[in-house]
């Protein structure tokens, strides 16, 4: 058995959870926060049999797409703040970070 841990963007969570349930997988949704943008993420935990792991990973990749987002740069640390002019930059957000872990024991009570 494997535990698939996927950190995804909040806006992809509903669609992913629906697709997982449709395909017969059970998942647990946890609210999380990213370190770079300090924005909300969703961490999804999915227990899956070894032979179904790639099916779950493909489903995550299909639904959780990267997209571009415009953000304003942060102020400099320790620099001359009065001369700092923030400007928008395009960054890529979304997609998924996927971890597949071996599970030694699993019990549902």
C-alpha positions as CSV (number, residue, x, y, z in Angstrom):
1,X,0.0,0.0,0.0
2,X,1.1,3.6,-0.7
3,X,0.2,7.0,0.7
4,X,0.0,9.7,-2.0
5,X,0.4,13.2,-0.6
6,X,-0.4,15.9,-3.0
7,X,0.0,19.6,-2.3
8,X,-2.2,21.5,-4.8
9,X,-3.7,24.9,-5.3
10,X,-7.0,25.5,-3.5
11,X,-8.8,26.2,-6.8
12,X,-8.0,22.7,-8.0
13,X,-9.1,20.8,-4.9
14,X,-12.8,20.5,-5.5
15,X,-12.4,19.1,-9.0
16,X,-9.6,16.7,-7.9
17,X,-11.7,15.4,-4.9
18,X,-14.7,14.8,-7.2
19,X,-12.6,12.9,-9.7
20,X,-10.9,10.8,-7.0
21,X,-14.3,9.8,-5.5
22,X,-15.7,9.1,-9.0
23,X,-12.8,6.7,-9.6
24,X,-13.4,4.9,-6.2
25,X,-10.5,6.5,-4.2
26,X,-10.9,7.9,-0.7
27,X,-9.0,11.0,0.2
28,X,-8.5,13.4,3.1
29,X,-8.3,17.1,2.4
30,X,-6.2,19.3,4.7
31,X,-5.8,23.1,4.5
32,X,-2.2,24.3,4.2
33,X,-0.3,27.4,3.4
34,X,2.6,27.8,0.9
35,X,5.8,29.4,2.0
36,X,6.6,31.6,-1.0
37,X,3.3,33.4,-1.7
38,X,1.8,32.7,1.8
39,X,-1.3,31.7,-0.1
40,X,-3.7,28.9,0.7
41,X,-3.0,25.4,-0.6
42,X,-4.7,22.1,-0.1
43,X,-2.8,19.0,0.9
44,X,-4.6,15.8,-0.2
45,X,-3.8,12.4,1.5
46,X,-4.8,9.3,-0.6
47,X,-4.3,5.8,0.6
48,X,-4.0,3.5,-2.5
49,X,-3.0,0.0,-3.4
50,X,0.4,-0.3,-5.1
51,X,-1.0,-1.2,-8.5
52,X,-3.3,1.9,-8.5
53,X,-0.6,4.5,-7.6
54,X,0.1,5.6,-11.1
55,X,-3.6,6.0,-11.8
56,X,-3.9,8.5,-8.9
57,X,-0.7,10.3,-10.0
58,X,-2.0,10.7,-13.6
59,X,-5.3,12.0,-12.3
60,X,-3.6,14.6,-10.2
61,X,-1.4,15.7,-13.1
62,X,-4.4,15.9,-15.4
63,X,-6.4,18.1,-13.1
64,X,-3.8,20.3,-11.3
65,X,-2.3,22.4,-13.9
66,X,0.3,25.2,-13.5
67,X,-0.9,28.7,-14.4
68,X,0.6,32.2,-14.5
69,X,-0.2,34.8,-11.9
70,X,0.8,38.4,-11.6
71,X,2.2,39.4,-8.2
72,X,3.7,42.6,-6.9
73,X,7.3,42.3,-5.7
74,X,8.0,42.5,-2.0
75,X,9.9,45.4,-0.4
76,X,13.6,44.9,0.0
77,X,15.0,43.8,3.4
78,X,17.6,46.2,4.8
79,X,17.7,48.4,1.8
80,X,16.6,51.9,1.1
81,X,12.8,51.6,1.3
82,X,12.1,55.1,0.3
83,X,13.6,54.5,-3.2
84,X,11.8,51.1,-3.6
85,X,9.2,51.0,-6.4
86,X,7.1,47.8,-6.4
87,X,6.4,46.3,-9.8
88,X,4.3,43.4,-11.0
89,X,6.0,40.2,-12.2
90,X,4.6,37.0,-13.7
91,X,5.1,33.8,-11.8
92,X,4.0,30.2,-12.3
93,X,1.7,28.8,-9.6
94,X,-0.4,25.7,-9.2
95,X,0.3,22.3,-10.5
96,X,1.1,19.8,-7.8
97,X,3.8,18.6,-5.6
98,X,3.3,14.8,-5.2
99,X,4.9,12.5,-2.7
100,X,4.4,8.7,-2.8
101,X,5.2,7.0,0.5
102,X,5.3,3.3,1.4
103,X,2.8,2.3,4.1
104,X,3.8,-0.4,6.6
105,X,0.4,-0.7,8.2
106,X,-3.1,0.5,7.4
107,X,-6.2,0.1,9.6
108,X,-9.7,1.6,9.2
109,X,-11.7,1.6,12.4
